[in-house]
Amino acid sequence: MRTATVPPPRSPRLGRGWYLAAVLSAVLAVGMCLLGWRQADQADRIAAHPVRVEGVVTQLPTGGGTYSAVSYKVSGQPHTAAALPLADGIKVGDPVCLEHAADDPGAVRICGDTYPQPVGVGLARFSVPVAVVLFVICVLRIRRHRRAVAVRSGQGRLAANLALATGALAEGMPAITQGKRSRRRRRAGGRRGSSQQGG
């Protein structure tokens, strides 16, 4: 008699997109946090000891991935600041008032602004909470999937054990029945032999 086999239950599948979204959202959150921290750090350093210089616009953003560029000199050394928020209508060659940190000429901003690149700070403030929420959703979904897989695996092992026990019992029943018949025959044979000897 063949042992009954129970097919294991199918484990729920989780698309790779959840794992990819979790990784990308974590990278985005960390990157935007670093961007915001760098902007805040430069703003604090400039505000602590601001030094005003005059810069000259050397490049304007064209919308094709290029940023604005402003050249300026500190102690005779040339420097260039990129992606500063320039006023509307400004042209190449126009002068621009800049403030830089006394201990770091590379930390520079437009006079009157708080951050060197306010757009980056605004983007970080918006994108970091969104990325964190997306990351938490992905992690919760992945944990839920793993718990479901663990439960299904436990059910599969239980079903397999029951199937093995049922099969073993089914295979052992003929042997048990055969043993009972043999004992009955021996008893019957013994009784016949006793009756013949008595006669």
Order of alpha helices (4+ residues) and beta strands (2+ residues): alpha-beta-beta-beta-beta-beta-alpha
